[in-house]
Amino acid sequence: MADKDGLQIAKDYQVDVPFAQQGDFHVKGAKNLDWGMKKHLTNIFNPETGKTVMFAFDHGYFMGSTKGLERLDLSIPPLAPYVDVWMATRGALRTCVPAGLKCGVALRVSSGSSMLNDDLSHEVVAVDIEDAIRMNADCMAVQTFIGGDGQLSSLDNLSKVVNAGFRYSIPTLGVVAVGRDMERTDRFFKLATRILAELGVQIVKTYYCDNFEEVVAACPVPIVVAGGKKLPEEEALTLAYNVIKGGAAGVDMGRNIFQAENPVAMAQSVYKVVHEGMSDKDAFELYKELKSK
């Protein structure tokens, strides 16, 4: 293996220099992919903006029923006009989401322990490639635990999904997990996002942090930022604004939409920030206006 001694800490990320291998395709790092991969990525990232609004409601795979997702069949479909991609389990999609809704699909394919278990870092690949194809998934989402007890097994899961994805031209979304004992710093996220990209994922989902522009610059595939814990609506819109300004290719809002006082109004406001460059302040004013109607 490579000798760690003598390696120098990277410092010059040239954050103001555009990605050099962009070509004429709108998704970072995808210039040399085949047509099928590019088609799926176009279903995820809007060709006009290069951005995406993902909506995660896969929480039930380890949390069961949670506030705002008690009735998926009622709460999910109204959000479709303001969402580019559903991030969900196959069970939720098949039972509760009409197939006619024109949203991409980020299919959760890893699974593990429930919230009753303190350690969520040991997951398995729970959905095979054949079912991802049947679901017409645009990407397969795999949880990864860099620095956690389950690091080896989760990277093994990721590699298997990436290999299968390349065989059938389905992108892989690597999801950076942050456990109790993991640091939420740019040093950690530079490490984690780069590892996932170098293992072959086409998209990385991670969290916002200080020096986020350097995290983006160091990662050769698009980064989508998770909304994380429930924030007040104004703060969540500021988060969305900051991550797009920092170079992210989109947001994946879950609780900050489905647990908002008015989820549809919140989804509309997030969409405006991501795809139309609306400021966080204007987006919050829009949210209040829509909420009152």
N, C-alpha and C positions, 0 to 999 in steps of 0.2 A: 504494500500500500504506500501511498505518498507519505513522505516524511513531513510531519507537522512542524518540526523545528526549523527555524529560519524563515518561515513564511511571514510576510509583512502584512499588517492590517491595511486593507484598501481604503483610500481616502478620496481619490479623484473620480467622481462618478459622472462628470460632465453633464449635469442635469439639464443644461440648456441646449444640448445637442440632440436633435431628433434621432430616433432609432434608424440605423444605417441600412437595414435590410428590409425596409417596408415594402418596396416595390409599388405596384399599383393596386394592391389589395388592402382593405381597410382594417384588417385585424393584425396586430403586432405579432411578429414571429411566424406568420402563416404563409409567407410568400412562396415557400417551396413545398407546401402541402398539396395533396391531390385534390381533384375537383370535388369529390364527395365530402372531404373534411371541410373545404371552403364553403360548400353549400350549407352544412350544418352550422358553421360559425356565422354565416350570414343570417341564419335564423335566430342567432343569439345576439349578435351585435348589429345594430342598425347601420346599413351601408352609408346612409347620409351623414351620420354623426360619429360612427365608430364606437358608440357607447351602448350600454344596456341597463335596463332596470329589471333585475331579477327579483322575484318574490318567493321567499322561502317559507314553506309551510310543512316541512318535513320533520318538525319537532316531535311529532307523535311516535316516531320510530324508537325513541328512548324515553320520552316524557309522558306518553299517553295523551289524554285530553288535557289541554291547557287553555287558559283564558283567551278568548277571541277565536279559538279554533274548536269550540265545542261542536259546531255543526258546519263541517267543511262544505257540505252540499249547498248551504245558504250563504256562507261568508266569502267563498272564493270566486264564483262566477262574476259577481258585479265588478271585480277589480280588473277583469281581463282587458278593457280598453286602455289601461294605463300601465300595463305590464308587458315586457318583452318576452320574459321567460319564467315559467313555473319551475321552482326547485322543490321537488316532492318525491315521495315514495310511489312505487307502482300501485300499491293498494289504494292510496288516496286518490291518485289520478283515475284509476279504473272505476272506482265507485262513486266519486263525487264531482268530477270535472268533465263537462261535456266535451266530446272530442272535436266539436265544431268550432271551439274557441281558438282563435289564431294566435297562439302563444307558443314559443319554443319550449322545449322540455329539457331540464337538467335533472336527470334521474338519479336519485340517491341509490347507490348500489352497495354501499358498505353498511354494516350493522354490527351491534355488539351488545353490551350490557344495558340495562335499564337504569333510570335515575335512582333506583333502590340500591344500586351498587356504587360504592365510592369511586371505583376505578372504571372509567369509560374508555380507557386507551387500548383495550384489546378487542379489535373488531375483526370481522371476516368479510369476504366478498359474498354478499347474500343474493345478488342478482346476476345471472349469467348473461353472456353477450347475446345469446339467442333471444332472451326476453327483452333486452334493451332494444334489439332490432324490431321485435314485435311492437314495442311501445313507441316506435319511431322517435327514440330519444335523440336529441341533438348533442348531448354530452352526458357522460357518466361521472357522477360525483363520488369521490372517495375521501374519507376523513384520514388525515395523517397526523401523527403525533411525534414531531421532531423534538427530541430531548426527553420524551416521556418513556415510561416503562414499556409501552407498546410500540416503540419506534420501529424495531426490526420487522415485526409482523405487519404493521401498517404500511411500511414502505414495500414490503413484499406484496401486499394487497394492491397497492398502487401500481407497481410494475406489471402485475398480471393484467390489470384492467387496461393499462396503456398498451400492452402487447396485443390484447384482444381488440382494442379500439383501432389500432393501426391495420389489423387484418381486415376490418370491416368499415374503415373510414368513419369512425365515430370518435369525436374528441373526448378527452378526459379532463375533468375539472378536479384539480387537487385542492382540498380544503385544509388549510392550516389550522389545527386544533391548538387551543391555548388552555392548558390545564391549570390546576391550582398552583403548582410549583414552577410554572414557566413564566419567564419574564416577558412583559409586553413592551419591548424596546426595539428601536430600529436595528440594533445589532442582531437580535433574535430573528426578526422578520426578514432581514437581508439573507440570513443563513437559510431559514426555512423556505422562503419563496424561491431562492436560487436552486436549492436541492430539488424541489419539485419540478422546476422547469428543466433542469438537466436530466432528470429521469424521464422526461418526454411528455409531460402534460401540455395541453394547448391553452389552458386557462388556470390561473391560481386565484383562489378566494382566501383573503386574509383580513387583517384588521388595520385600522388607521393608527399611526404613531407619530412621534416627533421625527423629523427628517424623512418624511414619507416620500418626498421627491427622489431621494437616493434609493429607497427600496424599489420604487418603480423603475428607475434608470438601470438598476442592477439586474432586473428580472427581464429576460428576453421574450416573455409572453405577457398577454394582458392580465392585469390585476383587477379583480372585482372585490370591493370592500364590504365586509359584513356589517350590518347595522349593530349587532351585538345586543346588549341588554336594552330594555325599554328606557327610552329617554323622553323628556317632555318634547312635544312636537317641534317647538322652536329649535331646541338643541339638535334634534335629529335632522332637521333641514340644514342646519349649519354644518353638521357632519357631512351630509351629502355634498354640500357646496365645496367644502374644504377638500374632500377626497378627489372630486373631479378637477378642481383647480390644481391639485397636487399630481395629476397625471393618471389617475385611475381610469380604467375603461368602463366603469360602472359601479353600481351599488347592488347589494343583495339585502334588501330590507325584509325582515320578517316581523318580529314583535313591534317594531316601530311603525308598521302599517296596521297589522291586524289587531293590535291592542291600542291603537289610537282612538280618540273619542269618535272620530268619523273616518274609518279606514279608506273609503273611496276618495274623500277629499284629500287625505294624506297621500294616497297613491298618485293622484293628479298633480299634487304639488311637487313630489319627488321627481316625477316624470319631467316637469318643467325645468327643474334644476339640471337634470342629467342631459336632456336632449335639446333644450332651448337656451341653456346658459343663464337661467334666471337666478338672481341673487338669493341668498337665504332669507334676507329680510323681505323681499318681494314675495317669495314663496310662502312665507309664514302669513303675510297679509292675505295672499290668495287662499291659503288654507282656512283662515278665519272666515273669509267671505263665503267660501263654498260650504263650510260647516254650518253656517247660519241659515242656509237656504232650506 
